[in-house]
Amino acid sequence: MDDWITALTELTGTLAGYVWGVPSIVLLVGTGLYLTIRLRFIQFRGFRHSIQLISGRYDRSGDPGEVTHFQALSTALSATIGTGNIAGVATAIAFGGPGAVFWMWITALVGMATKYTSCTLALKYRVIHADGEVSGGPMYTLKNGLGMHGTGTAFAVFALIASFGIGNMVQANSVVDGLGFVIPQASEFRLVLGTVMAVAVGLVIIGGIKRIAGVASRIVPFMAVAYCASALLILILNLDRIPAAFMTILDHALNPWAAGGGAMGAALQYGVARGVFSNESGLGSAPMAHAAARTSEPVREGLVAMTGPFIDTIVICTMTALVIIVSGAWGDARPEALQGAALSAYAFQQSLGAAGAWVVGFGLVFFAYSTIIAWSYYGDRSAEYLFGERAVMPYRIIYTVLVVVGAYVPLKLVWNFADIANMLMAVPNLVSLILLAGFVRELSSDYFNRHNP
């Protein structure tokens, strides 16, 4: 059994390396850069108005949709503010060096334009059923906006598969990995922990988007504030080391004499891969949550959505990265075996003692739980698109069972699986964004001309 898992891990690792090669990186970052220019730097000129929208100032109870702007953002953020912020950053630094963080920033900045475009289109082409339930996302954009039904189906298939990896097994696996550092005995009870998580997930996802959004809008603010407060405390205690930490990041990303050519390449690859994993810009997942927003203005939800990569990567991932660097967890002192969530837990422990490791351990539980329930919605919208409403409940049952599987299988295998699935669903989504960029520009100009916020 172990030999079979080792062989599968090596095979998926090779495939992930090809999938996340230079062409894929150019496609993801290049699309974000293209949309940034085409939409006249919407992520900067529309940022203030996006905060006004999140505050509820423009909410209208009579508008079509199922959830508020804030609940839609919370659901999307609960899928992104998760193990990517703890385990993803740590694996990026462990395998790609500190320079990987710089490329995570780049994916977030251009990714804001990508997410704005995809979520605006998701609102424009969503389908509202007779019972008021909403279905939306890149598959509907491809089908209704471009007449590319086959490509829309391909996206839904890849999203369905990806939900089992990035949204499910990666999360469950990282919880056990992180708790195993805090409580060594936890690793011996993987199946028990996986079963407990599965039950907790099943109790929420059976209720659909309204219950998911309700839970997410409570968990996300709490967990984000608690985790960031702990990270901020560590950074304050190591204030004098922060400038050097930023220089280390920039040196290893851009200075071949400091990092070496191979190290710079690894930083680029892991930085973009983990950046996309963290904020999901370009994947096409978040539009499925934002499509349910209660609004008649597609541009408004696009503006709300684009704050996601900023909060997730520019703020929270940067805090994790700085803690890992200033605490000395990265470098010669780092135990070689520590990767992923365990490395983050070690970094927090270096500054806050056992309490720091507990912050990461329990943060992972909340982060992963909210991510799992949010991604279940993405998967069931894909299942509904492919097979009809009758497929939703069987999907949710299978999804719940796979939480147990994810808690048991090896870390590297799960991450490889997630990386492959991520890129497969990103390609058809990016095609729709490039082809409809001009239309989104027209929608944006019309909105800002009418409202001038």
N, C-alpha and C positions, 0 to 999 in steps of 0.2 A: 504493500500500500504506500509506504513512504517513498519507494523508488518511483512509483507511478506519479505521485504528487510532485516529486523533484523534477521529473522529466516534463511534466505539464507546466511547472513554474518556469523552467528554462525556455520552453517553446513559446509560452505567452510573453515572456520577457523579450525574446527576439522579435516577435510580432509587434510588441509595443514600441520597440526601438525603431522599427520601420515606419509604423503609423505616426510616431511623433518625430519623424525626420524633418529636414529643412523644408520640404514642400508644404507640409502641414503647418509648420510654424509661420511660414510666409503667408499662407492662406488665412490663418486666424488673425494674426497681428495686422497683416496687410488689409484685410477686410475692415477691421476696426479703424485703421488709419484712413482708408478710403471714405468710410462713412463719416468720420470726423470732419474731413475736408468738405465732402459733399453737403453735409448738413450744417456747415459753417460753425463748427465747434460748439454744437448744441450742449455738450456736457458742461461747458463753462457758462455760456450765456443763459441757459435755462435752469441753472442749479438753484438759484434763489426761489424761483417760482415752484420748483419741485418740493422744496421744504414747506411752502405755503399749502400745497396740495396735500401733503402727508398730514399736516396739522388738522385737516378736516374742514378747512375754511371754504372749500368749494364742493363739499359733499352734498348731494341732493337725494333724498330718500326715494323719490319717484323715478329716478333714472334706472334703466335696465341693468341687470347684473345681480350677483348674489352676495357680494361682500364689499366692505368699504375699501377706499384706497389704502388705508393703514393696514387692514387685515390682509389684503392682497400682497402688500409689501412684506408683511410679517410672515406670511406663508412662504413666499419666495426666499426671504432671508433665512427662514428656518431650514430651508434646503441647502443654503450656501454657508451660513454661519454654523459650521459644524466641525467635523474632524479635519476638514481642509485647513481650518485656522490653527489647529493644534498639531495634528499628525502630518497634514500636507506640507506646512511650512517646515516642519522638522525634517521630513524626508527630502525636501528640496535642498535644504542646507547640508544634510548628511551626505547626499549623493552628488550635489552640484556645487557645494560651497556657498558662502554668503552672497556671492554674486547673483545667485538665483533669485534673491529677493528683489533685485533691481528689475529683473524681467517680469516678476510678478506685478510690480508697480505698472510697468508698461502695458501689460495685458489688461489691467484694471482701468487705466486712463482711456485707452482706445476702446476697451470693452464697454465703457459707459455709453458710447455712441452706438455700439452694436446692440446693446440691450434696449436702448431707447427705440431703435428701429424695429427690432423684432417684436417688442411688446406693443408698440403703436399698431403694427400690422395685425397682431393677434386680436386686438380690440376691433379693428376694422372688419376683419373677416370671420369673427367668431359666430357660432350658431347658438341661438337661444331656443331651447325646446319648449314645448307647450306647457310643461310643468314649471317653467322658470329656470331649470337647470341649464348651465352654460357649458359648451364645449368649444375650445379654442386652442390655438397653438400653431406651430409651423406647418403641420399637416393640412390645416384648413387654409392657411395662407397660400400654400403651394397649390392646393386644389381649387379654392375659390378665387384667389387673386391672380394666379398664373395659368390655371387650367392644367396643372401638372399633377394629375391624380396619382400616377404611378410613383412619382418622386415623393409625394405626400405619404403614400403607403409605406415607402422605404423608410422615411423618417420615423413613422409610427412604430415600425418593426424594431428599428435600432433603439428608439426611446424605451420601448417595452423591455428590451434586453438590458439596456443601460440601467433601468430602474432597479434591476436585481443586483447590479454591481455597485455603481457609485452611490445609489440611494439606499442600499440595503446592506449587502454583505460587508462592504468597506466600513460602514458605520459600526456594525455589530463587532467586527474584528478589532477595530481601534478601541472600542470600549474595553474589551478584555485585555488588550495590549497595555492600555493606560492603567487600568485597575491592577494589572499584574505587577506593575512597578510599585504601586502604593501598597498593595496587599499581595505579597508573593504567592499566597495560597490560591488567589483568584484564578490563576492560570490552570489550576487543577480542576476547576469547576466550570469549564467553558460551556458545556452543554446546559448546565443549570442556569448560568447567567443568560445564555442565549434564549432559553425557554421563558425566563422571567420577562426579558425584553419583548419577546414575541407576543406574549399575552397582553402586555401593556400597549403594544402597537395595535393589536387586533381590536382592543376595546375602543380605540379612537377612529381608526380608518373605516370601520363599518358605517360610520355616520356620514361619510362623504366630505365635501369641501367646507360646508358650514361648520361642522364639528372640528375639522382639521384647522380651519382658520381661527376658530375661537380659542383652541388650545395654543396654537402658535402665537397668537397676539398676546398671550399671557406669559408664555415661556421665553420668547425671544428677547423682549426688553430686560427681563430679570437676568437671564443667563449672560447676555451681552454686558450689562452693567457690572455684574459680579466678577466676571472674568477680566474685563478691562480694568476694573478698580485694582485687582490684585497685580496685574501686569504693570499698571501705572505706579503702584507703590514700589515695585522692584526697580523701575526706571528712575524714580525719584531717589532711591537709596544709592543708585549707581549713576547719578546725573553726570558726573565728570567723565564717564566712559562713553556716553552716547555719541558725541561728535566723532570719536575714533571708530565707533561701531558703524556709523554711516559711511565713513571713509573706507572701511574694510569692505562694505557692500559694493561701493562704487569701484574700488580698486579691482576686486575679483570679477566684476562684471565687464569692465572696460579697459583694464590695464594688462596687456599680455605679459609684461615683465613681472607683475605681481602674482598673476594666477597661472600663466602658461596657456598656450593655445588650446590644449585639450580640456583644461579646467574651464576656460571661457565657454567652450562648446557645451560642456556639461551643464554649466550655469544657465545657458540659454535654453537648452532642452528641458531641464527639470523646472526651471523658473516658469516657462510658458505653460508646460503641462500641469504643474501644480497650481499656477495662477488661474488657469481655466477651470481646473477641478474645484478650486475654492470659490470663485465668483460665477462660474458657469456661463460667462459671456460668450455667445456664439454657439453654444450647444443647442439652444432652443427649448430648454426645460422651463425656465421661468415664465415665458409667455403663456404657458398653460395655466399657471396660477393667476397671472395678471389679467388673463382674458375674462376671469369671473368678476372683475371689479365693477362696482355700481357706478357707471358713468356713460354718458352719451358722446363724450369727446375722447377719441382714441389717443390723441396727442397727450392728454393729461396723464393717462396711465403710463405712457412711454416715459414721461418726465419723472413720474414716481419711481418707475422701475430702474431708471439709470442711476439712482442713488445707491442701489444695491452693491455694485462693485466697489464704490467708494467706501461704504461702511465696512464691507466684508474684507477687502484686500488692503486698501490704503490705510485704514485705521486699525482693524483688529489683527490682520496678518502681520502688519509692521510691528505691532506691539509684541507679538510672539517672537518674531525674528530678533528684535532688539534684546529681549530677555535672554534668548539663547546665546547671543553674542556677548553681551555685557556681563553675564553671569559666569562666563568661562566654560559653558557647557560645550561650545564649539571650539575645536582646537586640539592641542595635544592632550589636554586633560580629559577629553570626552572618552568614556568607556566605548570601545569600538563596537560592542554589541548593541548599543543603544541607537535605535532609529525610530522614526515615527513618533507616536504619542509618548513613548517612554523617554525619549530625548527631551521633549518639552517638560515632562514631569520632573526630570532630573534638573533641568535648568531652573525651574521654579523652586525646587528643593534647595538648590545651592544658595538662594537668597533668603528664602522664607522658612527654611527647615521643613519638617514633616508637613506643616500646614500648606506649604506651597505645592507639594506633591498631591495633597488632597484636593486642592483647588482644581488642578488639572484633571484628576480622576473623576471628581463629581461634575466638573465642567463638561468632560467628555460624555458622561451619561446623559446630561440634559441636551447638549449639542447634538449628539448622535440620535437621540430619541426624536427630537423635533425634525431632524433631517429625514429620518426614516418615514415618519408620518407624512411629511410634505411630498416626498418622492413617490409615495404610494398613489397620490393623486395624479401625478404625471403619468405613471404607469397605467392607472385605470382609465384615464382619458385616451391613452393610446390603444388600450384594449377595446374600449367602446368604439373608437374610430374604425378599428380593424374588423371586429366581430359583432358589434352591436351591444346594446345594454345588457344582454344576457351573459356576456363574458366578464362583466365587472366584478361580481361577487366571487366567482372562481379565481379570478386574478388576485383579489385581496387575500384569499385563503392561501394560495401558493406563496404570495409575497410574505405573508406572516410566517409561514413555515421556514422560508429561506433565511430569516433572521437567525434561526438556530444554526443553520449551516454556516453562515458567515462568521459566527462566533467561534467556529471550530477550525476552519481551514487556515493555512499559513498566511502571514501578512503579505509577503511579496507576491504570491499568487493572486490574491484579491486585488491588490493595486494594479497589477498587470492587466487583469481582466477589466478593471474600471477604465484604465487608460485607452484600451482598444475600443471599448464601447462608446466612450466619450467622443472620439474622433469620427466614428461611423455615423453618429447622429448629427454631428456638427456640419458635415459636408452638405447635405441637402438643405439644411437651414441657411447656411451661408449663401448658397445659390439664390435662394429667395430674397435675401437681403440685398444682394448686389443688383439683382434684376429690378427690384422695386424701390431702390434708393431714391430715384427721381420722384416717384409718387409720394414717398414719405416727406420729401422736401416740400412738395406742394401742400400736403396736409399741414406741415409745420408752419409754413408761411401764412396759410389761411387762418390757422388758430391764433398766431401771435398778432396778426393784423386785426382780428376781431376782438381780442381780449386785451392785448397790450399790458400784460401783468407787470 
